[in-house]
Amino acid sequence: MTHSVIKKVTDRIVERSKKSREGYLAACEAQMREGPRRKRLSEGNIAHASAGCAVLEKTELLGAKWPNIGIVTAYNDMLSAHQPFERFPELIRHAARRNGATAQVAGGVPAMCDGVTQGREGMELSLFSRDNIAQGAAIALSHDMFDAAIYLGVCDKIVPGQLIAALRFGWIPQIFAPAGPMPSGITNPEKARVRQAFAAGEATRAELLAAEAASYHAPGTCTFYGTANTNQMLMEVMGMQLPGSSFVHPNTPLRDALTAQTTRRATQITSLAKGDNAAFTPACNVISEKSIVNGLVGLMATGGSTNLTIHMAAIARAAGIIIDWDDYAEISKAVPLICKIYPNGIMDVNHFHAAGGMAYLIRELLDGGLLQEDVVTVAGGNGLREYTKEPMKNLHAEADTVLWRDGPTESLDKEILTTVNNPMRPDGGLALLTGNLGRAVMKVSAVKRENWLVEAPAIVIEDQNELIAMHKAGELERDFVVVLRFQGPRANGMPELHKLTPILGLLQDKGFRVAMVTDGRMSGASGKIPAAIHMHPEALMGGAIARVQTGDIVCVDPENGSVEVLDVDLSTRTPSQQPSQPQHAALGMNMFAAQRAIATDAESGASTLGEMPWMPANRECS
């Protein structure tokens, strides 16, 4: 039986989204057609689209008998998580032929890395890259050549951007093919220790580089539980990729087999499919109110990235579904944290996978009534219950044969993965904070309980480098709440501010009471220090954060869900104006000026994409 809170929140979202969801589904239904989609194209159109193909593919494309699968790839070899995708198109093309289909790379999308741009000017493009990715994927699918699509993407903004595009083209089946994590390197606590030692001047730059290189050391996703791996969890929990496919290492026989099996499944869920396993499964039917709530449950149960408090809202709106942070907060109170993966714990996703992984996690949440089983997934079969299985490579069969067996019913390491009845903590560790500063979220699952409540004088800054300079000058050896403003979507693209974590963590370890309040973001790996983030209204839009002054007493209290400036009537103050941008920002950032001008608030998804006509207005649209 579904947990009463999960049912209540789902019903509320269904009612709230009734008009917009109906409009979305009707628009998708109007685009559905029998037979290959390319049959509607003219001879000249098809000739252009098949001219560069091999003879077999050209014959089938022109004959319009086989389904054609579009590949949307985020491959580049600068990023470890996306480097394995270099091989995927050829694997997919061969698997498609073996299963009576053709496959073409429909287009590529950018894939930038917050790990590379952290603390740099490029981070100001990071969040907007999600919508650029969505638009790039839309361009790839705009040719109307494809009966299904396979997405190759892993990291922070890539998967949300691709999923937004998949839902805007929700009338065709679409499926994600992940690359998998790199093998484990040095432990995450050791990496954090060296970072803090460097911030304290107790480690050299060479020692810092050696530690970082020993952590990020091979092809595959970073192994901590940040935004990239949270994305992978969500794609399984929401039924958009095959069961057990998230955390299999790249360049292994099982990963190659899963990629081929993903292709086989893509052919089986097109409108042209024949046989016992055929089942037309357009993306608009997979992502529903229930699957969105399932995603939020997975986010809380695993202590996932705070970036998804922004991305999930944008994803949901792409499917005509409206969610807000009240939904997150209510689900967080009902769903216990049953995983401890760094930064919530010590171990990484490889240890999580070995302890039982996604199959165990989903089984435990289903049996606890927290996940809703009666949803459509790309795997077909018995709804979300199919995702309690794990894949095995069939060593005695062809490359695209994967066998599924029942996943573990017990965790092999209860320090990493436990039960609903004996959780790591009784809630999901995400708090909604409200008060005279606005609305913000805080990830408290990785913050020690004794560090939650901070009441201290504000240090107001408008550039993270100001705090770094103060630290180097020895001016931060005290209790304080750093208020870092003009970091919202409209101001400078809402960069992550994880560069400040080692400094603030060091001061907290010394016994000082420290916290952060910002209209910017923190990394998906954040959590050691209390940080009220994604504050809106943002400073540039007249939010109260623009009225705070250095020395004001700020109280950050996640237990009671509040973030307040004490004993001050902020409405009587004139808000500060955004400081002028440095000259270098006139280069690349000016290319995104139009996006900054129209970006919505964080709770609505910080979107720069045009809304569908049946959607209600965002919280901030002016």
Secondary structure by P-SEA (a helix, b strand, c coil): cccaaaaaaaaaaaaaaaaaaaaaaaaaaaacccccccccccaaaaaaacccccaaaaaaaaaccbbbbbbbccccccccccccccccaaaaaaaaaaacccccccbbbbbbbccccccccccccccaaaaaaaaaaaaaaccccccbbbbbbbccaaaaaaaaaaaaaccbbbbbbbbccccccccaaaaaaaaaaaaaccccaaaaaaaaaaaaccccccccccaaaaaaaaaaaaccccccccccccccaaaaaaaaaaaaaaaaacccccccccccccccccccaaaaaaaaaaaaaaccccccccaaaaaaaaacccccaaaaaaaaaaccccccccccccccaaaaaaaccaaaaaaaaaaaccccccccccccccccccccbbbbbcccccccbbbbcccccccccccccccccccccccccbbbbbccccccccccccccccccccbbbbbccccaaaaaaaaaaccccbbbbbbccccccccccccccccaaaaaaaaaaaccbbbbbcccccccccccccccccccccccccccccccccccbbbbbccccccccccccccccccccccccccccccccccaaaaaaccccccccccccccccccccccccc
